[in-house]
Amino acid sequence: MKQIGIMRLRSALAAADKTLKDEEASFLSLIDPEKEFSFVKPKAGIPTVFFIQTGGSEIYFKDCFESFPEPYCLLVQGKRNSLAASLEIKSFCAQRGKRCFLIMGQPESCLTQLRRYEKFFRVEQKLRAMKLGVIGRPSDWLIGSPYSVRDIKKRLGIDVIHIPMKEFLDLYEERILGDTKAMKRFLEKTSRREDLRKSLYVHGALKQLCKKYGLSGFTLRCFDLLTKKQETSCLAFAMLNDEGIVATCEGDVPTMLTMTIVEALTGRPSFMANPSEFDTEFGEAIFAHCTCPLSMVSSYTLATHFESGLGFGVRGQFPKKRMTMVKLNANLASIRALGCRVIENPLRSDLCRSQIRVRFDDDIQQLIDDPYGNHVAFAEGDIRSEIEDFFNYLTR
């Protein structure tokens, strides 16, 4: 049973009204007939709703709201001027730049809203406990993907830590295996034993950094690994994303944040890719990258990295099913979530190894007129409304 803290607010005139207790029990039982939630005294670590029982509750909210963290969620009974009071409270919060939500409507709708609020609260708590790493610095070509550590902390609650590239490269030279069984598993896919061992050292070094700094994810200036060690991180990234550690390429911070939000909301990894070809007439596009989470594909082979011909690149075959393309704008002011379906896994030699052709539900001209940088992320299923609702929850 999930716990929800409940803070009851009523006017001074209604303070002694004994019928309110019965009304509350009836109202809550209509909303939650299967007792999915336990309504308890507010405490740290659980979401709280303010149960607005009557008009005149506003002053009591004003007296106590600073003792509670944002956002403020108002459960509106719909009787005794409770809606009018709730709207006044919401206006009060808006004037102070505070997030405030109303749960109201038919019982089934209230339960849906309550479930969403409880989930979003916990996802936000998860994000606020996260540290993400930038190993090296963003690749020089990411000129349209700036970021502000302070803004990321303010809007998403995530701490971003900068880690010198040299620290990672030194760990790589220590030849650490982060998964002792991986060698045997991947030798079924390749006979290049020594190249495979080097790729697994990349995986081991990255896991060591994540452990040292307490990282939930990172982005790596991966082309420096190519130029300095003639090695790739593609296979290591495929493994780490499946292990619940968000691993992204090229020092791309907005994409790292995008994939972190997807993982926090769904518990599943996403596929980072470059747009490679648009067909606006048919609403189709090709996206490609040299790594993908192995759990997202029906099969895969280990090729070389596309640009360099070195190390390993993962060529995954994606099932022909629903996906959602997601990307957070670098200014953190908006997020894009577009529904689509995988219709083909091309095998072009002039693109990165994992390739998908997708057909979008909506006009894709926006991806050309207002691109959110170089990379996007693909999540399994149709999660458009969940992504958009959660972003509104965080920012509005």
DANOR-V921808 format. One record per helix or strand of 2 or more residues. SS is the DSSP state (H for helix, E for strand). FROM is the first residue (numbers start at 0). LEN is the number of residues. Records with the same first field share a line. If there is no record, write none. Layout:
SS: FROM-LEN, FROM-LEN
//
This chain:
E: 1-8, 36-4, 47-5, 71-5, 99-4, 130-5, 158-5, 216-4, 245-4, 270-9, 283-6, 296-7, 312-6, 321-7, 334-10, 353-7, 374-6
H: 18-13, 57-10, 81-14, 106-22, 148-8, 164-9, 181-5, 192-21, 221-8, 233-9, 252-14, 293-3, 364-5, 383-12
//
